[in-house]
Amino acid sequence: MDETEFWELVDDAREAAEGDPEEQADLLVERLAQLDPDSVLDFARHFESRYNRAYRWDLWGAAWVLLDGASDDAFDFFRCWLIGQGRHVFEGAVHDPDSLAELLGDFDEEIDGDGEELGYAADEAYEQLTGTVAPALGIPPAPPEPEGTPLDFENEDLLAERYPRLWERFRG
């Protein structure tokens, strides 16, 4: 499975789920379970590498603004959700986290920003196909700390200055 196929699966499931991350995860499991186990592992590698790539302080700050706070776990789930938004939104956010103010359409705090289940979709599909737990993916692990310069998330003035568009749209 190449990168284009990965993003097509993500996009197709999101569109069919009408943006609901839990439904998107269920659809991804169904679609991945129709593939062979190696393709499911390829999908998992694509997902995990993007998940690790999004482990950045500046993106965590954007999540903090969007979600009005983001613990370690909330940021993990946010990164899964961000991948679930598709290539355009993901790449835009990684390049410029404040651009999420324009990249995101409607944002419902009840369901958006938390894609925990998306992070398990490949594992569930692999287990359905093989009856076993997915093996190690053989990709580099995430760094022990987020990339970049740490931010003081409690400093609202700093967040408003660093993420002016997000702040205005979601906290203003």
C-alpha angles and dihedrals in degrees: 000000000000129000094265092054090048092054092044090057091048093047096044092051093047092050093047090048090049089233098307104138095206092050089045090055092050091050092048090053090051093048095043091049087062090061130074119270094253091056090050089053089049089053090049091052092051091048095046094047091053091044089054092044090056092055093109134132094229091054091047088055090053090050089050091055094044095047097034089242133002126207121200090271093044090053091049090053091044091056090052090049091048091056087049090059090069139247098298095053094039096050092042092052093047090049095044116002092193088061088076085085088071100027096058122074118197112353117203110192089205094065109005125086095032116089099156093138092053088064091061100043097097092045091052093047092048091051091049090051099044108018088233137094115265113262124239110292097226096230127125113276123245114272114264090244130030116270118257134023119331116245130212098239092187091063103089093183090057092048092048089051095044095044105029097160095045091044093051094047101041107022105021 
